[in-house]
Amino acid sequence: MAKPKPVTPQEAKNVEAYLRKLFANKSIQVRARPKATDAVEMYVGDEFVGVISKDTEDGDVCYQISMTVLDIDLEQG
């Protein structure tokens, strides 16, 4: 398995712009991770919602969002 490629600041900006448009939500932010470059963090406002990683297998570049929803969060809805 190949080492993950870093997510560049420009890629993070492009992903953020895409997600804001897709979800019609300007409060979405894509931020660098404090100690890792292989992924970025996704926030809605100040709420952390997931990690976005870069996948370059098969010569294509794609970005995958990993998001965890806790059962206690579902009870608050």
N, C-alpha and C positions, 0 to 999 in steps of 0.2 A: 504494500500500500504506500502510495506516494505521500510525502509530507505536505500538509495543507499549505496553500499559497496565502500570503497575507492579503488582507482587504485594504486597499489603498484609501487615503482620504477622499479622492475623487470618486472612487467606486461607492464609498459610503454615502456621499452626497447624492449620487445618481440613484441609489437604492432608496434613500430617504424621499427624494422627489417623486419617484415612482409610487411608493407606498402612500404618500400623502394624496396623490392624484387618485389612485385606485380606491382608497377608502374615504375619499373626500374629507380628510381630517388633517388640518395643518398643525395639530399638536403632536404628530408623530415625529420622533427624533431618532436618528441613528447616531450612536456615539461610539468612539473608540473604547476598547476595553483597557483597563488600567495596566495590566501586565501581560497581555497577549495580543498578537496581531493577526491570528488565524481566524478571527471572527470579530463582529461588532455587536453592540447591544442595542435593542430596540425599546423605546419608551413611548408611552402615550402620556403626554404631560410629564409629570414627575414619576409616573408608575412604570417600573420595569416590567416588560411583558415577554421578552424573549431574547434569544441569541440568533444572529444571522451569520451563517458560515458560507464560505465560498467553495464551490465544487468545480473542479476543472477536468474531471474525467472525460474521456472520449473526445478531447479537443474542444468541447463546448464549455462555456462558463455559465454557471447558474448560482443562485443564492438561495439557501434553504433557511427557513425560519423554524426554530425549535422553541415551542411555547408550552409551558406547564400551567394547567389550571387546577388549583387546589379545591378539594371538596368543600372546604369551609367558605371559599369565595362564592360557590354556587348557592349556598344557603343564605347569603346576604342579599341576593338578587330579588 
